[in-house]
Structures are given as structure tokens and as C-alpha cells.
Amino acid sequence: MHTFYRIGWRGKATRHIISIGDFDRRQIDRLLDNAKRIDAQKFDKNALFGKILATLFFEPSTRTRMSFEAAMARLGGTSLSVGSVEACSMAKGETLADTVRVVSGYADAIVIRHPKEGAARLAAQFATVPVINAGDGAGQHPSQTLLDLYTIRQSMKLDEINVALVGDLRYGRTAHSLASALSLYGANLHTVSPKGLELPASLLAELTGKGMRVTDYNSIGDAIPEVDVIYVTRIQRERFPDSASYFDVTSSYRITPETLANAREHAIVLHPLPRVDEIDPRVDSLPHAKYFNQSRNGVPVRMAMLQQVMQ
């Protein structure tokens, strides 16, 4: 892997997954192939027996946290959890570095979610066990990206597909990670976002520098007939000065059955969840809707990740 290693107290190199950039295409494909085998129940149910996973979640989470804990349980291991800053010694002023040092002595791997970008990489610098980034501010969310790719691959090949990213693309870490990963597969990116919430200029420059074609649209209706995947992200209300401005914008980026009338027959709609009102519930029954499959896929993909860093 391209990620960094350090020698832990167990006397061996410690592997971390902090960014989707820690993988090249071959490594992603290998992990997704393993997830497919796991999905088909072709795995050792005691592969991580006796191992302990620590989940340090300093932001709210349902799917990511529960799927990592379910993944660990299905592999025969157990989990320890810290649910919030208030529930641990960080509330007393302990630094993240010291918290990670301590938790490294209790567990065989750490999954961390933190509101500050760069927190996961900082944790990896001080941990003596593998660290997996479960989301750091507006930074990266590699496990989400891997399950996104896995879900797309269930419907189509990843090579040279057309993907629309819709919603908050400035702060949406899931969109950032997915865009980076798709650049490895020659994908074409189609972006649809409110003014001020476009892809960060630095990421856009990185993607185009890799030869990725990025097309921006003012209207979601213009993008949908052109794409194979419609990846919807939540537009956060706190980014707007008042409720009226928020609802005015979100209504223009809502996916409805009518919006999808001109979609390609094989096109799929994804969403990292939770959704608020950006996807009409009537879409749930359409063959395009794959977001609940996407959420379920978190378990086999995260099982493959845990096997990779802990075995």
C-alpha cells in the first residue's frame, strides 16, 4: 500500500488506512474482490477471533459505526466503543494523541471519526495499532468510498463510467474520496452543486491533472441523461443564512421520479445517507435506487478492510 507504516510495540509494521489515496487501482480491486467473496459467505468466521476493535467516534454515526462493529463481530472479534468527546477523557482536556496512545494498548485496531480534518492522520502518527479513518471533517472517508465502488461494480464495470456528483461538493468528504478513486478508472465526472458549494479548487486541479474530465452543470436535469451513476449528497442547512435560502436551493437539487424520467435505463442512484429530503421516498421503489443496498454493502467491505489491516 501507499500509506505509511511505523513499528509498533508488537514489533511489526503498523498499517493504516487514512485516505483512498492509500490505495492504487490494483489494491482497490483486490479488496473489492475479497468483499465479494465475503458477501458470498466464503470467509473464515473466526478470522479475527480474539482480536479487539476500538471505535472512537467523535461525531454522530449510525451506518459507519454499526457496520464496522457488525463486521468485527462477523469475523469473530469484539469491539470497544467511545461514543463522544463527553464520554472520554478528552472532556477533561486529554489530547487526541494521548487518547490514541492509551487506546492502542487496549485494542488491535482503531476506527476513528473526528470533526477536524487531519485528525485521523494525526491519530495514526501516535497509534501503535492500525488506524482506519471513518471520516475526518471535510477530508476523507475511505471506507465509504470502497463500499460506493463495490455497489457500483455490482451494476456495471467501473472503467470509463460517467458519474454525477450532486449536492454539497465543497464539504462533502464522501464526494471528495469517491472522485479521487474514480480517477483511477478513467471515469468522467459531472458535477451539480449550489453556488459556493462546488468541488474545492485544489481537488478539481488534482483530478484534471490526472486526466479526468470534469463537466459542471447548472441543472440536475441536464446532467442525468448523460450519466451512469447519480451520487447524491446532503446539502447542509447550516451552510445557508436562513431557512428560506436553504429550501430554495434544496428544491432545485431534489431527486424525484420525474427527475429520473430521462435517466439511462441502467443508471443507479446512490447516497451515503442519512438523507433528509434530497431524494423523494417515491424513488425508493424504482430500479434506479441502490442506496439501501449501498448501506448494506458496508458490512462485507469493512470486513475486508479489517482483515487487511489486522491479519
Order of alpha helices (4+ residues) and beta strands (2+ residues): beta-beta-alpha-beta-alpha-beta-alpha-beta-alpha-beta-alpha-beta-alpha-beta-alpha-beta-alpha-beta-alpha-beta-alpha-alpha
